[in-house]
Amino acid sequence: MAADSRILAVENLTVTFGGVHALNDVSFTLSARRIAAVIGPNGAGKSTLFNCITGVQRPTRGTVTCGGRSLLGQRPHQIARQGIARTFQNLALLPESTVEENVLLGRYQHTRTGMLAGMLRGPRARREEREQREYVGGILEDCGLAPLRYEEVRSLPYGVRKKVELARALVQDPKLLLLDEPMAGMDSREKAELSDLVLRYVDDHDVNVLMVEHDMNVIMGLAEEIVVLDFGRKIAHGTPGEVRNDPLVIEAYLGAEFQSTEEDAPEHELAQSTQQTRQAGE
Ligand SMILES: Nc1ncnc2c1ncn2[C@@H]1O[C@H](COP(=O)(O)OP(=O)(O)OP(=O)(O)O)[C@@H](O)[C@H]1O
C-alpha cells in the first residue's frame, strides 16, 4: 500500500467571501469507497468545495490533499494532470464544435507532441492524433455517444450535452472524478442511463467519484458515502443509511421522505435499478 492511500483528505477547509463563510472548518477523508456524494441545500458550499479541490478557489484556511499530496497552490491544469477531472454545474462545452472535438480536449494532458508539432502535422503528431481519436471513440461508444460523434454540440438536447461533458472528463482517465450536478435537467430515463454509465465506469476503472447532486433518488442509488454540508459546515458524513436517518440532515435538507427503517434498502425506482446493476457487476 502507498504511504498515504487516502484518495482525498480535506482538513479545516474554510473559504470566506466578505463576511460569508462559504466553507467553515470542513474536514473529511474519502478512502476505500468508490462513489461518494456531497449534498446540502442551495448555498451550502458544495461548488466552493469542488473549486478548492480543483484549484479554482484558494481557501482562506485549511488543506486539501489527494493521495497524500497537497493540492494547495497548484493551478487547475496542474491538478488536472494529477488525475483529477471535473464536470461543471453549468455546461462548459464549446457549442460550435463537434462532440468529438469537445471530448478530445480532455486528452490534452495525455499528448506528448506539443502544439507546434501538432500544427506542423509531422508523422509523430499525426500518429498521436490518430491514437487520441481512437481512445475518444472508445469512450464515446461506452457513453452511447458514438452516433453523435460528428454532431455540433449546440444541436444536441441538454441531457445529451451533459453526457458529452462526462465523456470529456472520462477521457482524462482520472483517478478522482468530480461530478457537479451531473443529472441536472435530465428526465428519469436519462438519469437511470447516466447512473448505469457511472457504475459501469467505476467497476471497470481504478477511479473514485465525488459527486454533487440534488436528486436524492440518484444519490441514494449511487453513493456509498455521503458528506452533508449546511451553511458551509459539515453536519454529517456516513453511509446513505446513516445520513438519511440523521436528525440534523433531516432537519436541514432531506425532510422525512428519505428516512428508512431498513439499512441500505433502496425505496426508489432508480435506486433499485442502479443497485441491481451494481449487484449484477459483482
Ligand atoms: N465568488 C463568490 N463571491 C461571493 N460569494 C460567493 C462566491 N461563491 C460562492 N459564494 C457564496 O458562498 C456560499 C456557498 O456557495 P456555493 O455556490 O459553494 O454553494 P452550493 O452548495 O454549491 O449551492 P448550489 O446548490 O446553489 O449550487 C453562498 O452563500 C454563495 O452565495
The ligand as a MOL file (V3000), in Angstrom:
LIG
                    3D

  0  0  0     0  0            999 V3000
M  V30 BEGIN CTAB
M  V30 COUNTS 31 33 0 0 0
M  V30 BEGIN ATOM
M  V30 1 N -17.3380 34.1610 -5.7500 0
M  V30 2 C -18.1570 34.3660 -4.7110 0
M  V30 3 N -18.2880 35.5810 -4.1340 0
M  V30 4 C -19.0970 35.7870 -3.0820 0
M  V30 5 N -19.8410 34.8140 -2.5100 0
M  V30 6 C -19.7780 33.5870 -3.0410 0
M  V30 7 C -18.9390 33.2860 -4.1590 0
M  V30 8 N -19.0750 31.9620 -4.4670 0
M  V30 9 C -19.9590 31.4740 -3.5710 0
M  V30 10 N -20.3760 32.4400 -2.7260 0
M  V30 11 C -21.3020 32.2650 -1.5990 0
M  V30 12 O -20.8110 31.1910 -0.8480 0
M  V30 13 C -21.8950 30.3700 -0.3960 0
M  V30 14 C -21.7060 28.9500 -0.9050 0
M  V30 15 O -21.9060 28.9330 -2.3210 0
M  V30 16 P -21.7600 27.6150 -3.2170 0
M  V30 17 O -22.0010 28.0300 -4.6310 0
M  V30 18 O -20.4950 26.9350 -2.9030 0
M  V30 19 O -22.9780 26.7560 -2.6680 0
M  V30 20 P -23.6210 25.4200 -3.3090 0
M  V30 21 O -23.8480 24.4870 -2.1680 0
M  V30 22 O -22.8010 24.9470 -4.4360 0
M  V30 23 O -25.0160 25.9680 -3.8170 0
M  V30 24 P -25.9590 25.4260 -5.0370 0
M  V30 25 O -26.5560 24.1330 -4.5960 0
M  V30 26 O -26.9920 26.5130 -5.1660 0
M  V30 27 O -25.0790 25.3140 -6.2550 0
M  V30 28 C -23.1650 31.0380 -0.8720 0
M  V30 29 O -23.6490 31.8660 0.1560 0
M  V30 30 C -22.7000 31.8560 -2.0550 0
M  V30 31 O -23.5340 32.9800 -2.2560 0
M  V30 END ATOM
M  V30 BEGIN BOND
M  V30 1 1 1 2
M  V30 2 1 2 3
M  V30 3 2 2 7
M  V30 4 2 3 4
M  V30 5 1 4 5
M  V30 6 2 5 6
M  V30 7 1 6 7
M  V30 8 1 6 10
M  V30 9 1 7 8
M  V30 10 2 8 9
M  V30 11 1 9 10
M  V30 12 1 10 11
M  V30 13 1 11 12
M  V30 14 1 11 30
M  V30 15 1 12 13
M  V30 16 1 13 14
M  V30 17 1 13 28
M  V30 18 1 14 15
M  V30 19 1 15 16
M  V30 20 2 16 17
M  V30 21 1 16 18
M  V30 22 1 16 19
M  V30 23 1 19 20
M  V30 24 2 20 21
M  V30 25 1 20 22
M  V30 26 1 20 23
M  V30 27 1 23 24
M  V30 28 2 24 25
M  V30 29 1 24 26
M  V30 30 1 24 27
M  V30 31 1 28 29
M  V30 32 1 28 30
M  V30 33 1 30 31
M  V30 END BOND
M  V30 END CTAB
M  END
